[in-house]
């Protein structure tokens, strides 16, 4: 390791997905790179899926984390003027793309065929990328965004994946001018990390928001703390029957295998289900439910770097506040257990710098 930059993080070594301390070397700095000291990093279901080799082919050891907030420590020569030492910045789900294809040239680099994930991807030096569950990162400046000064770094972390994952499809599909009579009716399916920020974003955009959940357990929080307009229990036959053809869009945030057929009936003709939760298994659909109503199932993967920067400023402008629980790195395995039991309101954020990894 002589002459190399050393980072200390937490990694999973096999499909059990148990994280433990891990020391590794960073790649060399290039002229377009930013080196940052990691301050905070969010924890989400995709991290767990990849730690356990449930989606994508996991390269072990894997250092997860793609909701990264850090402080600029060093910059390459071609970055000067965009950032300065000490700036608080963010890194989301991707750290590379070709820069030349139609997607990259139209601010849709998340759909580039050569897109590189923040971790469990292949970096420019041929080694696996490593994420924000570590003391330090080196990232191409094109994939680094500025954290607004009025936005607390622990609040910013969930926006770098969960926030932009909800914001991008809501901005793209759900525009109030599409429905002049009472605004757009949006359903948020699943009230977890993505779902709860989806409620806040959709309300701030001026939409009528219905939270759809399997029980009444989160009803008070959804209505009183997050500001949803309505709450629908999906296991209640009478409630579901009364809500038939009431929604223009449903943002499906559930990151697990589930049936979407019962939710199709909630859509008006020409309504859309927007899939953003990643299920490790294939979903099934009744084609008749789509045909009888000209309904659509579509997907959206995170958002562009421009979208990511935009949602951060949107959050600051609207003075929104996500619900997070900040924990130290040595609590991460317990946090995973609790997250799988839905025992968090609504996002764990790891205090990486405060955990004194190095």
DRENROTOR-203578 format. One record per residue (C-alpha): x, y, z; residue in three letters. Coordinates in nm, 4 decimals, always signed. Layout:
residues N
<atom X="X" Y="Y" Z="Z" resn="ALA"/>
...
//
This chain:
residues 358
<atom X="+0.0000" Y="+0.0000" Z="+0.0000" resn="UNK"/>
<atom X="+0.3064" Y="+0.2247" Z="+0.0006" resn="UNK"/>
<atom X="+0.2324" Y="+0.5454" Z="-0.1908" resn="UNK"/>
<atom X="-0.1338" Y="+0.4539" Z="-0.2289" resn="UNK"/>
<atom X="-0.4315" Y="+0.6330" Z="-0.0794" resn="UNK"/>
<atom X="-0.5882" Y="+0.4031" Z="+0.1769" resn="UNK"/>
<atom X="-0.9568" Y="+0.4023" Z="+0.2677" resn="UNK"/>
<atom X="-1.1304" Y="+0.2266" Z="+0.5544" resn="UNK"/>
<atom X="-1.4843" Y="+0.1056" Z="+0.5123" resn="UNK"/>
<atom X="-1.7337" Y="-0.1703" Z="+0.5786" resn="UNK"/>
<atom X="-1.7716" Y="-0.4533" Z="+0.3261" resn="UNK"/>
<atom X="-1.9673" Y="-0.7731" Z="+0.2692" resn="UNK"/>
<atom X="-1.7498" Y="-1.0708" Z="+0.1770" resn="UNK"/>
<atom X="-2.0139" Y="-1.3211" Z="+0.0607" resn="UNK"/>
<atom X="-2.3906" Y="-1.3540" Z="-0.0126" resn="UNK"/>
<atom X="-2.4767" Y="-1.3581" Z="+0.3571" resn="UNK"/>
<atom X="-2.4417" Y="-0.9809" Z="+0.3255" resn="UNK"/>
<atom X="-2.2863" Y="-0.9266" Z="+0.6673" resn="UNK"/>
<atom X="-2.0788" Y="-0.6070" Z="+0.6764" resn="UNK"/>
<atom X="-1.7491" Y="-0.5786" Z="+0.8640" resn="UNK"/>
<atom X="-1.4476" Y="-0.3402" Z="+0.8629" resn="UNK"/>
<atom X="-1.2374" Y="-0.3467" Z="+0.5487" resn="UNK"/>
<atom X="-0.9255" Y="-0.1569" Z="+0.4402" resn="UNK"/>
<atom X="-0.8523" Y="-0.0990" Z="+0.0717" resn="UNK"/>
<atom X="-0.6661" Y="+0.1314" Z="-0.1667" resn="UNK"/>
<atom X="-0.8314" Y="+0.3968" Z="-0.3813" resn="UNK"/>
<atom X="-0.7589" Y="+0.4387" Z="-0.7501" resn="UNK"/>
<atom X="-0.5245" Y="+0.7111" Z="-0.8691" resn="UNK"/>
<atom X="-0.6578" Y="+1.0656" Z="-0.8981" resn="UNK"/>
<atom X="-0.7079" Y="+1.1913" Z="-1.2532" resn="UNK"/>
<atom X="-0.7389" Y="+1.5487" Z="-1.3850" resn="UNK"/>
<atom X="-1.1222" Y="+1.5241" Z="-1.3871" resn="UNK"/>
<atom X="-1.1566" Y="+1.3674" Z="-1.0434" resn="UNK"/>
<atom X="-1.2693" Y="+1.4862" Z="-0.7015" resn="UNK"/>
<atom X="-1.1560" Y="+1.3190" Z="-0.3811" resn="UNK"/>
<atom X="-1.3980" Y="+1.3573" Z="-0.0939" resn="UNK"/>
<atom X="-1.4086" Y="+1.2731" Z="+0.2721" resn="UNK"/>
<atom X="-1.7362" Y="+1.0863" Z="+0.3284" resn="UNK"/>
<atom X="-1.9534" Y="+1.2491" Z="+0.5945" resn="UNK"/>
<atom X="-2.2874" Y="+1.0673" Z="+0.5665" resn="UNK"/>
<atom X="-2.4322" Y="+0.7880" Z="+0.3557" resn="UNK"/>
<atom X="-2.7887" Y="+0.6599" Z="+0.3272" resn="UNK"/>
<atom X="-2.8830" Y="+0.2924" Z="+0.3507" resn="UNK"/>
<atom X="-3.1474" Y="+0.1473" Z="+0.1196" resn="UNK"/>
<atom X="-3.2862" Y="-0.1857" Z="-0.0009" resn="UNK"/>
<atom X="-3.0721" Y="-0.1872" Z="-0.3146" resn="UNK"/>
<atom X="-2.7628" Y="-0.1984" Z="-0.0932" resn="UNK"/>
<atom X="-2.8977" Y="-0.5115" Z="+0.0743" resn="UNK"/>
<atom X="-2.9975" Y="-0.6763" Z="-0.2556" resn="UNK"/>
<atom X="-2.6466" Y="-0.6235" Z="-0.3934" resn="UNK"/>
<atom X="-2.4725" Y="-0.7277" Z="-0.0712" resn="UNK"/>
<atom X="-2.6618" Y="-1.0585" Z="-0.0995" resn="UNK"/>
<atom X="-2.6096" Y="-1.1049" Z="-0.4744" resn="UNK"/>
<atom X="-2.9846" Y="-1.0761" Z="-0.5405" resn="UNK"/>
<atom X="-2.9602" Y="-0.8233" Z="-0.8251" resn="UNK"/>
<atom X="-2.6677" Y="-0.7777" Z="-1.0632" resn="UNK"/>
<atom X="-2.3664" Y="-1.0045" Z="-1.0211" resn="UNK"/>
<atom X="-2.1979" Y="-0.9033" Z="-0.6989" resn="UNK"/>
<atom X="-1.8213" Y="-0.8687" Z="-0.6899" resn="UNK"/>
<atom X="-1.6901" Y="-0.9478" Z="-0.3414" resn="UNK"/>
<atom X="-1.5759" Y="-0.7873" Z="-0.1231" resn="UNK"/>
<atom X="-1.8380" Y="-0.5179" Z="-0.1842" resn="UNK"/>
<atom X="-1.8375" Y="-0.1750" Z="-0.0172" resn="UNK"/>
<atom X="-2.1948" Y="-0.0422" Z="-0.0614" resn="UNK"/>
<atom X="-2.3392" Y="+0.3075" Z="-0.0345" resn="UNK"/>
<atom X="-2.4783" Y="+0.5342" Z="-0.3079" resn="UNK"/>
<atom X="-2.6351" Y="+0.8220" Z="-0.1138" resn="UNK"/>
<atom X="-2.3047" Y="+0.9838" Z="-0.0319" resn="UNK"/>
<atom X="-2.2474" Y="+1.3286" Z="+0.1166" resn="UNK"/>
<atom X="-1.8870" Y="+1.4343" Z="+0.1572" resn="UNK"/>
<atom X="-1.6376" Y="+1.7187" Z="+0.1800" resn="UNK"/>
<atom X="-1.4030" Y="+1.7978" Z="-0.1090" resn="UNK"/>
<atom X="-1.0443" Y="+1.7204" Z="-0.0079" resn="UNK"/>
<atom X="-0.8633" Y="+1.7314" Z="-0.3418" resn="UNK"/>
<atom X="-0.9407" Y="+1.8082" Z="-0.7064" resn="UNK"/>
<atom X="-0.7876" Y="+1.7359" Z="-1.0445" resn="UNK"/>
<atom X="-0.6656" Y="+2.0214" Z="-1.2641" resn="UNK"/>
<atom X="-0.9707" Y="+2.0155" Z="-1.4917" resn="UNK"/>
<atom X="-1.2124" Y="+2.0500" Z="-1.2001" resn="UNK"/>
<atom X="-1.0867" Y="+2.3830" Z="-1.0673" resn="UNK"/>
<atom X="-1.3571" Y="+2.6484" Z="-1.0767" resn="UNK"/>
<atom X="-1.6461" Y="+2.4074" Z="-1.0344" resn="UNK"/>
<atom X="-1.5677" Y="+2.3096" Z="-0.6756" resn="UNK"/>
<atom X="-1.3307" Y="+2.4257" Z="-0.4070" resn="UNK"/>
<atom X="-1.1653" Y="+2.2524" Z="-0.1158" resn="UNK"/>
<atom X="-1.4100" Y="+2.2202" Z="+0.1732" resn="UNK"/>
<atom X="-1.7270" Y="+2.2212" Z="-0.0403" resn="UNK"/>
<atom X="-2.0005" Y="+1.9845" Z="+0.0736" resn="UNK"/>
<atom X="-2.0998" Y="+1.7672" Z="-0.2221" resn="UNK"/>
<atom X="-2.3022" Y="+1.4587" Z="-0.3071" resn="UNK"/>
<atom X="-2.2604" Y="+1.1408" Z="-0.5097" resn="UNK"/>
<atom X="-2.5583" Y="+0.9275" Z="-0.6106" resn="UNK"/>
<atom X="-2.6041" Y="+0.5921" Z="-0.7824" resn="UNK"/>
<atom X="-2.3667" Y="+0.6262" Z="-1.0781" resn="UNK"/>
<atom X="-2.0087" Y="+0.7459" Z="-1.1206" resn="UNK"/>
<atom X="-1.9465" Y="+0.6919" Z="-1.4895" resn="UNK"/>
<atom X="-2.0916" Y="+0.6852" Z="-1.8423" resn="UNK"/>
<atom X="-1.9579" Y="+0.7116" Z="-2.1958" resn="UNK"/>
<atom X="-2.0374" Y="+1.0826" Z="-2.2326" resn="UNK"/>
<atom X="-2.0918" Y="+1.0420" Z="-2.6073" resn="UNK"/>
<atom X="-2.4175" Y="+0.8534" Z="-2.6659" resn="UNK"/>
<atom X="-2.7618" Y="+1.0061" Z="-2.7169" resn="UNK"/>
<atom X="-2.8543" Y="+0.9419" Z="-2.3531" resn="UNK"/>
<atom X="-2.5440" Y="+1.1125" Z="-2.2176" resn="UNK"/>
<atom X="-2.5866" Y="+1.4115" Z="-2.4485" resn="UNK"/>
<atom X="-2.9483" Y="+1.4600" Z="-2.3424" resn="UNK"/>
<atom X="-2.8994" Y="+1.4475" Z="-1.9644" resn="UNK"/>
<atom X="-3.0114" Y="+1.0856" Z="-1.9373" resn="UNK"/>
<atom X="-2.6747" Y="+0.9329" Z="-1.8508" resn="UNK"/>
<atom X="-2.8435" Y="+0.6882" Z="-1.6116" resn="UNK"/>
<atom X="-2.9624" Y="+0.5010" Z="-1.9235" resn="UNK"/>
<atom X="-2.6202" Y="+0.4925" Z="-2.0927" resn="UNK"/>
<atom X="-2.5216" Y="+0.1365" Z="-2.1901" resn="UNK"/>
<atom X="-2.1779" Y="+0.2031" Z="-2.0376" resn="UNK"/>
<atom X="-2.3109" Y="+0.3512" Z="-1.7140" resn="UNK"/>
<atom X="-2.0972" Y="+0.2658" Z="-1.4083" resn="UNK"/>
<atom X="-2.2555" Y="+0.2055" Z="-1.0684" resn="UNK"/>
<atom X="-2.1133" Y="+0.3860" Z="-0.7665" resn="UNK"/>
<atom X="-2.0257" Y="+0.0468" Z="-0.6212" resn="UNK"/>
<atom X="-2.0178" Y="-0.3043" Z="-0.7678" resn="UNK"/>
<atom X="-1.9274" Y="-0.1547" Z="-1.1035" resn="UNK"/>
<atom X="-1.5956" Y="-0.1498" Z="-1.2887" resn="UNK"/>
<atom X="-1.3940" Y="+0.1670" Z="-1.2411" resn="UNK"/>
<atom X="-1.1560" Y="+0.3319" Z="-1.4866" resn="UNK"/>
<atom X="-0.8650" Y="+0.1314" Z="-1.3457" resn="UNK"/>
<atom X="-1.0430" Y="-0.2002" Z="-1.4017" resn="UNK"/>
<atom X="-1.1124" Y="-0.2619" Z="-1.0331" resn="UNK"/>
<atom X="-1.4557" Y="-0.2718" Z="-0.8675" resn="UNK"/>
<atom X="-1.6009" Y="+0.0632" Z="-0.7653" resn="UNK"/>
<atom X="-1.6494" Y="+0.1221" Z="-0.3928" resn="UNK"/>
<atom X="-1.9277" Y="+0.3219" Z="-0.2334" resn="UNK"/>
<atom X="-1.9977" Y="+0.5508" Z="+0.0578" resn="UNK"/>
<atom X="-1.9670" Y="+0.3003" Z="+0.3436" resn="UNK"/>
<atom X="-1.6060" Y="+0.4151" Z="+0.3548" resn="UNK"/>
<atom X="-1.3923" Y="+0.7028" Z="+0.4734" resn="UNK"/>
<atom X="-1.2942" Y="+0.8348" Z="+0.1297" resn="UNK"/>
<atom X="-1.3973" Y="+0.8248" Z="-0.2368" resn="UNK"/>
<atom X="-1.2535" Y="+0.9378" Z="-0.5701" resn="UNK"/>
<atom X="-1.5173" Y="+1.0277" Z="-0.8309" resn="UNK"/>
<atom X="-1.5238" Y="+1.1925" Z="-1.1741" resn="UNK"/>
<atom X="-1.6522" Y="+1.5479" Z="-1.1229" resn="UNK"/>
<atom X="-1.9360" Y="+1.5004" Z="-1.3756" resn="UNK"/>
<atom X="-2.1092" Y="+1.2779" Z="-1.1229" resn="UNK"/>
<atom X="-2.0665" Y="+1.5060" Z="-0.8233" resn="UNK"/>
<atom X="-2.3393" Y="+1.7541" Z="-0.7243" resn="UNK"/>
<atom X="-2.3392" Y="+2.0523" Z="-0.4908" resn="UNK"/>
<atom X="-2.5248" Y="+2.0320" Z="-0.1608" resn="UNK"/>
<atom X="-2.7136" Y="+2.3608" Z="-0.0994" resn="UNK"/>
<atom X="-2.5853" Y="+2.5515" Z="+0.2020" resn="UNK"/>
<atom X="-2.9203" Y="+2.5552" Z="+0.3808" resn="UNK"/>
<atom X="-2.9604" Y="+2.1790" Z="+0.3496" resn="UNK"/>
<atom X="-2.8195" Y="+1.9711" Z="+0.6377" resn="UNK"/>
<atom X="-2.5883" Y="+1.6976" Z="+0.5017" resn="UNK"/>
<atom X="-2.7757" Y="+1.4157" Z="+0.6755" resn="UNK"/>
<atom X="-3.0966" Y="+1.5476" Z="+0.5155" resn="UNK"/>
<atom X="-2.9308" Y="+1.5618" Z="+0.1742" resn="UNK"/>
<atom X="-2.8122" Y="+1.1990" Z="+0.1758" resn="UNK"/>
<atom X="-3.1491" Y="+1.0279" Z="+0.1039" resn="UNK"/>
<atom X="-3.2198" Y="+1.2690" Z="-0.1813" resn="UNK"/>
<atom X="-2.9249" Y="+1.1346" Z="-0.3813" resn="UNK"/>
<atom X="-3.1122" Y="+0.8108" Z="-0.4547" resn="UNK"/>
<atom X="-3.4537" Y="+0.7937" Z="-0.2856" resn="UNK"/>
<atom X="-3.5271" Y="+1.1600" Z="-0.3531" resn="UNK"/>
<atom X="-3.4316" Y="+1.1700" Z="-0.7187" resn="UNK"/>
<atom X="-3.5925" Y="+0.8281" Z="-0.7767" resn="UNK"/>
<atom X="-3.9274" Y="+0.9821" Z="-0.6782" resn="UNK"/>
<atom X="-3.8645" Y="+1.3293" Z="-0.8201" resn="UNK"/>
<atom X="-3.7631" Y="+1.2302" Z="-1.1735" resn="UNK"/>
<atom X="-4.0771" Y="+1.0317" Z="-1.2741" resn="UNK"/>
<atom X="-4.3090" Y="+1.2720" Z="-1.0907" resn="UNK"/>
<atom X="-4.1570" Y="+1.5612" Z="-1.2856" resn="UNK"/>
<atom X="-4.1608" Y="+1.3698" Z="-1.6141" resn="UNK"/>
<atom X="-4.5108" Y="+1.2215" Z="-1.6004" resn="UNK"/>
<atom X="-4.7232" Y="+1.4074" Z="-1.3443" resn="UNK"/>
<atom X="-4.7770" Y="+1.7625" Z="-1.4585" resn="UNK"/>
<atom X="-5.0715" Y="+1.9641" Z="-1.3300" resn="UNK"/>
<atom X="-5.1385" Y="+2.1091" Z="-1.6756" resn="UNK"/>
<atom X="-5.2339" Y="+1.7563" Z="-1.7865" resn="UNK"/>
<atom X="-5.5407" Y="+1.7704" Z="-1.5640" resn="UNK"/>
<atom X="-5.7002" Y="+2.1085" Z="-1.5056" resn="UNK"/>
<atom X="-5.9910" Y="+1.9718" Z="-1.3017" resn="UNK"/>
<atom X="-5.8599" Y="+1.9383" Z="-0.9487" resn="UNK"/>
<atom X="-5.4969" Y="+1.8675" Z="-1.0259" resn="UNK"/>
<atom X="-5.3224" Y="+1.5362" Z="-1.0720" resn="UNK"/>
<atom X="-5.4266" Y="+1.2503" Z="-0.8427" resn="UNK"/>
<atom X="-5.1133" Y="+1.0596" Z="-0.7408" resn="UNK"/>
<atom X="-5.0980" Y="+0.7382" Z="-0.5410" resn="UNK"/>
<atom X="-4.7784" Y="+0.6522" Z="-0.3510" resn="UNK"/>
<atom X="-4.7566" Y="+0.2745" Z="-0.3109" resn="UNK"/>
<atom X="-4.5345" Y="+0.1843" Z="-0.0154" resn="UNK"/>
<atom X="-4.4316" Y="+0.4271" Z="+0.2564" resn="UNK"/>
<atom X="-4.0627" Y="+0.3598" Z="+0.3029" resn="UNK"/>
<atom X="-3.7493" Y="+0.5524" Z="+0.2142" resn="UNK"/>
<atom X="-3.8571" Y="+0.6380" Z="-0.1421" resn="UNK"/>
<atom X="-4.2290" Y="+0.6508" Z="-0.0640" resn="UNK"/>
<atom X="-4.2083" Y="+0.9055" Z="+0.2136" resn="UNK"/>
<atom X="-4.0006" Y="+1.1495" Z="+0.0093" resn="UNK"/>
<atom X="-4.2352" Y="+1.0827" Z="-0.2821" resn="UNK"/>
<atom X="-4.5269" Y="+1.2075" Z="-0.0720" resn="UNK"/>
<atom X="-4.3378" Y="+1.5238" Z="+0.0216" resn="UNK"/>
<atom X="-4.2296" Y="+1.5919" Z="-0.3373" resn="UNK"/>
<atom X="-4.5703" Y="+1.5249" Z="-0.4927" resn="UNK"/>
<atom X="-4.7414" Y="+1.7525" Z="-0.2391" resn="UNK"/>
<atom X="-4.4834" Y="+2.0270" Z="-0.2981" resn="UNK"/>
<atom X="-4.5528" Y="+1.9969" Z="-0.6716" resn="UNK"/>
<atom X="-4.9202" Y="+2.0670" Z="-0.6015" resn="UNK"/>
<atom X="-5.0648" Y="+1.7190" Z="-0.6566" resn="UNK"/>
<atom X="-5.3402" Y="+1.5421" Z="-0.4619" resn="UNK"/>
<atom X="-5.1647" Y="+1.2522" Z="-0.2873" resn="UNK"/>
<atom X="-5.3036" Y="+0.9205" Z="-0.1659" resn="UNK"/>
<atom X="-5.0761" Y="+0.6865" Z="+0.0293" resn="UNK"/>
<atom X="-5.1443" Y="+0.3183" Z="-0.0399" resn="UNK"/>
<atom X="-5.0288" Y="+0.0785" Z="+0.2303" resn="UNK"/>
<atom X="-5.1116" Y="-0.2719" Z="+0.3513" resn="UNK"/>
<atom X="-5.2237" Y="-0.1607" Z="+0.6991" resn="UNK"/>
<atom X="-5.3319" Y="+0.1433" Z="+0.9013" resn="UNK"/>
<atom X="-5.0012" Y="+0.1437" Z="+1.0905" resn="UNK"/>
<atom X="-4.8609" Y="+0.4490" Z="+0.9126" resn="UNK"/>
<atom X="-5.1864" Y="+0.6379" Z="+0.8562" resn="UNK"/>
<atom X="-5.1318" Y="+0.9091" Z="+1.1165" resn="UNK"/>
<atom X="-4.7778" Y="+0.9768" Z="+0.9988" resn="UNK"/>
<atom X="-4.8830" Y="+0.9887" Z="+0.6339" resn="UNK"/>
<atom X="-5.1680" Y="+1.2324" Z="+0.6907" resn="UNK"/>
<atom X="-5.0411" Y="+1.4483" Z="+0.9759" resn="UNK"/>
<atom X="-4.6637" Y="+1.4505" Z="+0.9381" resn="UNK"/>
<atom X="-4.6127" Y="+1.4035" Z="+0.5640" resn="UNK"/>
<atom X="-4.9258" Y="+1.5907" Z="+0.4537" resn="UNK"/>
<atom X="-5.0901" Y="+1.3252" Z="+0.2356" resn="UNK"/>
<atom X="-5.4502" Y="+1.3989" Z="+0.1371" resn="UNK"/>
<atom X="-5.5794" Y="+1.0439" Z="+0.1720" resn="UNK"/>
<atom X="-5.4755" Y="+0.7007" Z="+0.2972" resn="UNK"/>
<atom X="-5.5866" Y="+0.3755" Z="+0.1370" resn="UNK"/>
<atom X="-5.5430" Y="+0.0319" Z="+0.2976" resn="UNK"/>
<atom X="-5.4817" Y="-0.2111" Z="+0.0125" resn="UNK"/>
<atom X="-5.6090" Y="-0.5096" Z="+0.2114" resn="UNK"/>
<atom X="-5.9461" Y="-0.3418" Z="+0.2716" resn="UNK"/>
<atom X="-6.1862" Y="-0.4654" Z="+0.0030" resn="UNK"/>
<atom X="-6.4451" Y="-0.1919" Z="+0.0621" resn="UNK"/>
<atom X="-6.1830" Y="+0.0856" Z="+0.0562" resn="UNK"/>
<atom X="-6.0271" Y="-0.0500" Z="-0.2629" resn="UNK"/>
<atom X="-6.3670" Y="-0.0806" Z="-0.4315" resn="UNK"/>
<atom X="-6.4533" Y="+0.2786" Z="-0.3435" resn="UNK"/>
<atom X="-6.1209" Y="+0.3989" Z="-0.4874" resn="UNK"/>
<atom X="-6.1602" Y="+0.2347" Z="-0.8300" resn="UNK"/>
<atom X="-6.0679" Y="+0.4703" Z="-1.1174" resn="UNK"/>
<atom X="-5.9670" Y="+0.7510" Z="-0.8804" resn="UNK"/>
<atom X="-5.5966" Y="+0.7986" Z="-0.9595" resn="UNK"/>
<atom X="-5.4026" Y="+0.9333" Z="-1.2568" resn="UNK"/>
<atom X="-5.0672" Y="+0.7855" Z="-1.1515" resn="UNK"/>
<atom X="-4.9331" Y="+0.5403" Z="-0.8966" resn="UNK"/>
<atom X="-4.5674" Y="+0.5631" Z="-0.7933" resn="UNK"/>
<atom X="-4.4830" Y="+0.2029" Z="-0.6996" resn="UNK"/>
<atom X="-4.1895" Y="+0.2156" Z="-0.4569" resn="UNK"/>
<atom X="-4.2078" Y="-0.1413" Z="-0.3204" resn="UNK"/>
<atom X="-3.8615" Y="-0.3057" Z="-0.3443" resn="UNK"/>
<atom X="-3.9896" Y="-0.6646" Z="-0.3184" resn="UNK"/>
<atom X="-4.2044" Y="-0.9157" Z="-0.5030" resn="UNK"/>
<atom X="-4.5693" Y="-0.8039" Z="-0.4991" resn="UNK"/>
<atom X="-4.8828" Y="-0.8170" Z="-0.7121" resn="UNK"/>
<atom X="-4.9669" Y="-0.5017" Z="-0.9054" resn="UNK"/>
<atom X="-5.2947" Y="-0.6292" Z="-1.0524" resn="UNK"/>
<atom X="-5.5177" Y="-0.4996" Z="-0.7726" resn="UNK"/>
<atom X="-5.3666" Y="-0.1523" Z="-0.8072" resn="UNK"/>
<atom X="-5.4432" Y="-0.1274" Z="-1.1785" resn="UNK"/>
<atom X="-5.8131" Y="-0.0952" Z="-1.0928" resn="UNK"/>
<atom X="-5.7351" Y="+0.2247" Z="-0.8998" resn="UNK"/>
<atom X="-5.6223" Y="+0.3985" Z="-1.2194" resn="UNK"/>
<atom X="-5.8425" Y="+0.6118" Z="-1.4391" resn="UNK"/>
<atom X="-5.8407" Y="+0.5369" Z="-1.8135" resn="UNK"/>
<atom X="-5.4952" Y="+0.6249" Z="-1.9521" resn="UNK"/>
<atom X="-5.3533" Y="+0.6021" Z="-1.5998" resn="UNK"/>
<atom X="-4.9975" Y="+0.4889" Z="-1.5349" resn="UNK"/>
<atom X="-4.8136" Y="+0.2834" Z="-1.2759" resn="UNK"/>
<atom X="-4.4576" Y="+0.4140" Z="-1.2404" resn="UNK"/>
<atom X="-4.2268" Y="+0.1365" Z="-1.1188" resn="UNK"/>
<atom X="-3.9253" Y="+0.2602" Z="-0.9227" resn="UNK"/>
<atom X="-3.8842" Y="-0.0121" Z="-0.6577" resn="UNK"/>
<atom X="-3.6462" Y="-0.2897" Z="-0.7649" resn="UNK"/>
<atom X="-3.7887" Y="-0.6372" Z="-0.7081" resn="UNK"/>
<atom X="-3.5355" Y="-0.9242" Z="-0.7059" resn="UNK"/>
<atom X="-3.8041" Y="-1.1413" Z="-0.8730" resn="UNK"/>
<atom X="-4.0225" Y="-1.0897" Z="-1.1810" resn="UNK"/>
<atom X="-4.3596" Y="-0.9192" Z="-1.1374" resn="UNK"/>
<atom X="-4.6691" Y="-1.0543" Z="-1.3133" resn="UNK"/>
<atom X="-4.9587" Y="-0.8600" Z="-1.4634" resn="UNK"/>
<atom X="-5.3097" Y="-0.9369" Z="-1.5886" resn="UNK"/>
<atom X="-5.3122" Y="-0.8055" Z="-1.9452" resn="UNK"/>
<atom X="-5.6905" Y="-0.7535" Z="-1.9419" resn="UNK"/>
<atom X="-5.6521" Y="-0.4980" Z="-1.6632" resn="UNK"/>
<atom X="-5.4234" Y="-0.2968" Z="-1.8915" resn="UNK"/>
<atom X="-5.6284" Y="-0.3318" Z="-2.2070" resn="UNK"/>
<atom X="-5.9586" Y="-0.2341" Z="-2.0432" resn="UNK"/>
<atom X="-5.8640" Y="+0.1246" Z="-1.9750" resn="UNK"/>
<atom X="-5.5584" Y="+0.1803" Z="-2.1944" resn="UNK"/>
<atom X="-5.3426" Y="+0.1767" Z="-1.8855" resn="UNK"/>
<atom X="-4.9643" Y="+0.1756" Z="-1.8788" resn="UNK"/>
<atom X="-4.6936" Y="+0.0207" Z="-1.6651" resn="UNK"/>
<atom X="-4.3672" Y="+0.2070" Z="-1.7034" resn="UNK"/>
<atom X="-4.0396" Y="+0.2306" Z="-1.5159" resn="UNK"/>
<atom X="-3.7935" Y="+0.4956" Z="-1.4117" resn="UNK"/>
<atom X="-3.4350" Y="+0.4436" Z="-1.2967" resn="UNK"/>
<atom X="-3.3147" Y="+0.7027" Z="-1.0424" resn="UNK"/>
<atom X="-3.2722" Y="+1.0278" Z="-1.2394" resn="UNK"/>
<atom X="-3.0063" Y="+1.2190" Z="-1.4264" resn="UNK"/>
<atom X="-2.7280" Y="+1.4149" Z="-1.2601" resn="UNK"/>
<atom X="-2.9228" Y="+1.7279" Z="-1.3554" resn="UNK"/>
<atom X="-3.2329" Y="+1.5840" Z="-1.1858" resn="UNK"/>
<atom X="-3.0265" Y="+1.5057" Z="-0.8773" resn="UNK"/>
<atom X="-2.8985" Y="+1.8617" Z="-0.8520" resn="UNK"/>
<atom X="-3.2500" Y="+1.9902" Z="-0.9191" resn="UNK"/>
<atom X="-3.4151" Y="+1.7892" Z="-0.6408" resn="UNK"/>
<atom X="-3.1598" Y="+1.9197" Z="-0.3903" resn="UNK"/>
<atom X="-3.2466" Y="+2.2809" Z="-0.4740" resn="UNK"/>
<atom X="-3.6182" Y="+2.1907" Z="-0.4851" resn="UNK"/>
<atom X="-3.5881" Y="+2.0489" Z="-0.1328" resn="UNK"/>
<atom X="-3.4147" Y="+2.3628" Z="-0.0103" resn="UNK"/>
<atom X="-3.6600" Y="+2.5983" Z="-0.1840" resn="UNK"/>
<atom X="-3.9699" Y="+2.4172" Z="-0.0513" resn="UNK"/>
<atom X="-3.8130" Y="+2.3821" Z="+0.2969" resn="UNK"/>
<atom X="-3.8915" Y="+2.0119" Z="+0.3029" resn="UNK"/>
<atom X="-3.7620" Y="+1.7741" Z="+0.5685" resn="UNK"/>
<atom X="-3.7257" Y="+1.4006" Z="+0.5323" resn="UNK"/>
<atom X="-3.7592" Y="+1.1651" Z="+0.8280" resn="UNK"/>
<atom X="-3.4225" Y="+0.9995" Z="+0.8960" resn="UNK"/>
<atom X="-3.2539" Y="+0.8074" Z="+1.1741" resn="UNK"/>
<atom X="-2.8807" Y="+0.8771" Z="+1.1967" resn="UNK"/>
<atom X="-2.6642" Y="+0.5891" Z="+1.3254" resn="UNK"/>
<atom X="-2.2955" Y="+0.5041" Z="+1.3448" resn="UNK"/>
<atom X="-2.1276" Y="+0.2538" Z="+1.1112" resn="UNK"/>
<atom X="-2.0967" Y="-0.0170" Z="+1.3760" resn="UNK"/>
<atom X="-2.4787" Y="-0.0259" Z="+1.3868" resn="UNK"/>
<atom X="-2.5125" Y="-0.0961" Z="+1.0148" resn="UNK"/>
<atom X="-2.5943" Y="-0.4687" Z="+1.0361" resn="UNK"/>
<atom X="-2.8611" Y="-0.3990" Z="+1.2963" resn="UNK"/>
<atom X="-2.9933" Y="-0.1205" Z="+1.0730" resn="UNK"/>
<atom X="-3.0268" Y="-0.3693" Z="+0.7866" resn="UNK"/>
<atom X="-3.2245" Y="-0.6057" Z="+1.0109" resn="UNK"/>
<atom X="-3.4547" Y="-0.3278" Z="+1.1231" resn="UNK"/>
<atom X="-3.5013" Y="-0.1928" Z="+0.7710" resn="UNK"/>
<atom X="-3.6153" Y="-0.5344" Z="+0.6509" resn="UNK"/>
<atom X="-3.8776" Y="-0.5338" Z="+0.9262" resn="UNK"/>
<atom X="-3.9894" Y="-0.1813" Z="+0.8246" resn="UNK"/>
<atom X="-3.8669" Y="-0.0664" Z="+1.1647" resn="UNK"/>
<atom X="-3.7349" Y="+0.2745" Z="+1.0584" resn="UNK"/>
<atom X="-3.9014" Y="+0.6090" Z="+0.9904" resn="UNK"/>
<atom X="-3.8063" Y="+0.6266" Z="+0.7085" resn="UNK"/>
<atom X="-3.4415" Y="+0.6162" Z="+0.6139" resn="UNK"/>
<atom X="-3.1250" Y="+0.5155" Z="+0.7973" resn="UNK"/>
<atom X="-2.8382" Y="+0.7564" Z="+0.7394" resn="UNK"/>
<atom X="-2.4922" Y="+0.6410" Z="+0.8436" resn="UNK"/>
<atom X="-2.2709" Y="+0.8943" Z="+1.0185" resn="UNK"/>
<atom X="-1.9577" Y="+0.7750" Z="+0.8435" resn="UNK"/>
<atom X="-1.7182" Y="+1.0533" Z="+0.9432" resn="UNK"/>
<atom X="-1.8441" Y="+1.0522" Z="+1.3005" resn="UNK"/>
<atom X="-1.7712" Y="+0.6803" Z="+1.3202" resn="UNK"/>
<atom X="-1.3932" Y="+0.7508" Z="+1.2990" resn="UNK"/>
<atom X="-1.3195" Y="+0.4800" Z="+1.0443" resn="UNK"/>
<atom X="-0.9664" Y="+0.5999" Z="+0.9751" resn="UNK"/>
//
